[in-house]
Amino acid sequence: MPVICCFDCQTACRGARAFTPTYLERYYRGSSAFVKRFTLERELEWHDGCVNTIFFTPSGCNLISGSDDQNIVIGDWQTGKVRLSYHSGHENNVFQAKTMPLSDERVIVSCAADGRVRVGMLTEAGDPETRQLGYHSGRAHKLALDPSSSQVFYSAGEDGVVLQLDLRAAQSDTPLLRATGERPGRPGAR
């Protein structure tokens, strides 16, 4: 399935003013006029399955995508050139993939429908080494990064648990929060 880029910017990685995520968020958040100016830039034929996630790297030059084909692709969204494609190690659809802050775009964390949270570390040769860091008892849907940490991040899954994960640990899935589904003031609430 194609990754569709709708961002109309000829100068983002080449010009004097790079369109970083912080810049875009600060100046264009909620701007319907900005969104209406989007045009189809190109279709990226990087995956064989439904694309579930895209993430612009901090430089703004590369796009990371994850798919039902369980692959993670890093590519130049402007040229469409794939820089690296690798099997994530997940056994089901990849729902999110992001680069860790302060990692020179060489550490990619991901979560998937198999409930696993994994990390892929790119070696000097460019080959990824992947390993599992944590596990949810249902699908793992979201990742949250701390922009000041290159080691710690968070995942959330259908099990109602938010895990704090640490790249320095062999297996690090410390529950930080567990949602029970019960609300205060309702029958059965504690």
N, C-alpha and C positions, 0 to 999 in steps of 0.2 A: 504494500500500500504506500502511496506517496506521502511524504511530509510536505505540507503546503506552506511556503513562506509568503506571508502577505505584508512584509515590511518593506516599504518603499524608501530605501536609503542607499544611495550610491556611494556615500563617503564614509560609512560607519567603520571602520578598521583602517581606512586610508587617509581620511581627512584630518583636519586640525582638531575638530570636536568629535570625539567618539561618542556614540550613543550607548553609554553604559546603562545597566539596569537602574542605577541610582538616578541618573539623569532623566531617563524615561519616566520613572516613577514620580520624581519631583515635578516635572514640567507637564506631563501629559496624563496623569492619573485622572480617570473619569471624564476625559475630554472626548465627547462624541464627534466633534469636528475632526479631531486627530484620527480617530478610528475610521471615519468615512473617507479619509484620504488614502487608506490602505489599498493597494492593488496587488494582484497576484504577481509575484516576482518570478517564481519558478516552482515546479513540482520536483521534489527530491525522491527518487526511487531507491530508497535505502533499505527498505524492509520488505519481507514477504508476508507480513501480517498487519493487523490493525495497529496503528501508532497510538500509544496511550500517553506518552509524555514527550515534551520537548523542553530543553533548558539551555538558555544562552549562557555560555561560559563567561566568567568575569571580564575577559578581554572584549567580549561582544563579537569576536570574529568566528567562533566555532559554536556549533549547535550539537547538543547531545540528545539523542532520541532513544526511546525504548519501546518495545513492541510485543505483540502476541507471539512473534517468532523467537522470543527470549533473547534476542541480541540487543546489544548496546552499540550505537554507532556515534562516532565523533566525526564531524565533517564541517567544511567551510560552507556556510549557508549561502554565501554570495556566488561562489563558483559551482556549488553542487558537488565538489570533490570530497570523497570519503577519505578521511585521514586514518581512521582505524575502525574496524568492526570486529566485535568479539562476542562469543557466547557468554552471557552473564553468569552462568552457573545456576540460574533459577530453573525450576521445573515447570513453571507456568508463566502466564503473561506478566511482563514487566510493567508496573504501574508508575514508577517514578525513578529517575536517575539524575544525579546532580554531581558536580565537582565540589570537593571540599574546599573551603576558603583557605587561602595562604598555602596552597599545595601545588602551585604552578600548573594547575589543570591536569595533574598526573594521578589524582586519587578520586575515584568515582564511586559513590555510594548508590545503592539501588534497593528497591523493595518491590514485591510482586505478589501475585495471586496465590503463590505457594506458601505465603506467610513469612517467608524468609527475608532478612535484611542482610545484604552482602556488600562487600567492598571489592573494587578492582583497582589494583595499584599497577601503574604502568612502569615497567622497568626501563633502564637506560636504552635497551635494545628496542623498546616500543611495544614489547609483549605484555599483555595484562596477566597479573597473578590475582586470582579471585579467591575469596574465602567468605564463609558465613560468619556474621557477627551476632545475629539475634534471630528470634523466632516469635511470631504471633500465632495464636491458636486459631486464627482465621486469616483472611486475606490482609496483607499489609498494604495500605493505600498511600500514605503520605510520609514525606521526610521534611524535617525542619532543620536548618543549619544555623549555627551561631557564627556570625561573620567574623568574630574575634578569635575563633578556635579552629585549629586545623585538625583537631583530634576528636572532639565530642559533637554528636548530633543526636537527633530524636526521630522516632518513627511512631506512627499511629496506625492501628489496625481495627478490623471489624470486631475483635475481641474486647474493644473498649479500653485498651491499654495503650499508654504512651510509654515507650521505652527510651531510656537514655543509653546511648551506645558510645563506646570509647575505642578508637582504633588501636590503642596501645594494648588492649586486652585481647587474649585469644578468643574468648567468647564473652561478650559484654552485653547483656540484655537486662539491665536493671529497670524494673518497673518504676516509673516516676508518678504515674497517675492511673487509676482504674475507674472508669465510668460504670456505674451499676445500672443505669436506666431508671432508677427511682428518683423522684423529685421531692424536695421538702414540701410539706403541706399536703401531700397526696396520700391516699390510703396505702398502707404498706411501706411508707417511707420511714427511715430510721431517724 
